[in-house]
């Protein structure tokens, strides 16, 4: 009698032709009593009910008791159970939240977590992060525009309100940068992400601030996502090297368009960056979601960010 038939008879298993989605590829499942194994994919399980559903190579589904398996395979199920519960808990929490870092001038940060993100999990530490600004100080607008990119690419989005346009680029520069540094420290202490996959981005003055962040906050930025903004002729600073820089401008945004070649040449020559421009119908406005997603995809591919 084959092992499969022995398991069915001995355990009075109920065989059905139910079809389900595999939770894993085909694996060996070994009975502790005699170390006999079958190869099957896992369809579902409930450790509280001592039940495991396996899909055999012939397509049939068998139910067995989890408790008959060897300890290593029970541990495999326990690990999956722990991961599933963590995912359920994460799914029950709001994906968008706002916080006020202490000592940051009262400015908020807005955190949007992609679907499937689990705090402090191994996978969360592989996630790219986009730190975003806008000239109005309402960074949530850029966060909202990039939600589709976050969900597709697995990026964590963090809007930082500490930056706001002033009368000139130099006006209150140090004050604004100190508040931004406080927000950046809060991000590093409270959000899990891959520090090698940091993207800075923003709209208008927020785009300019993203370039400054890639110089003053860290020299390890991976990319810039600049909407309607430019470097402000600050070519005397050292910036993060080998970044992927996406310049995303309306086709009637004369100021932003006029700086594309100048800034692009500087970034290529002095910082070995890869630069690409993206254009859409419009003037000095935030790019539509589909264009923002296209630019984010280019960064993701160019920097070889692993899929979540």
Protein Blocks (a to p, Z undefined) as FASTA:
>chain_A
ZZklmmmmmnopacdfbdcddfbdcdddddfklopacddddfbdcfklopacdddfkopa
cdddfklpcfklmmmmmmmmmmmmmmmmmmmpcfbdcdddehilopacdddddehiaghi
aklmmpccdddddfklpaklmmmmmmmmmmmnopacdddfkbccdfbfkloklmmmmmmm
mmmmmmmmmpccdfklcccddehjlmmmmmmmmmmmpccbfbdcdehiaehopakbccde
hiacdddddfklmklmmmmmmmmmmmmmmnopacdddddedddddddfklmmmmmmmmmm
mnopacZZ
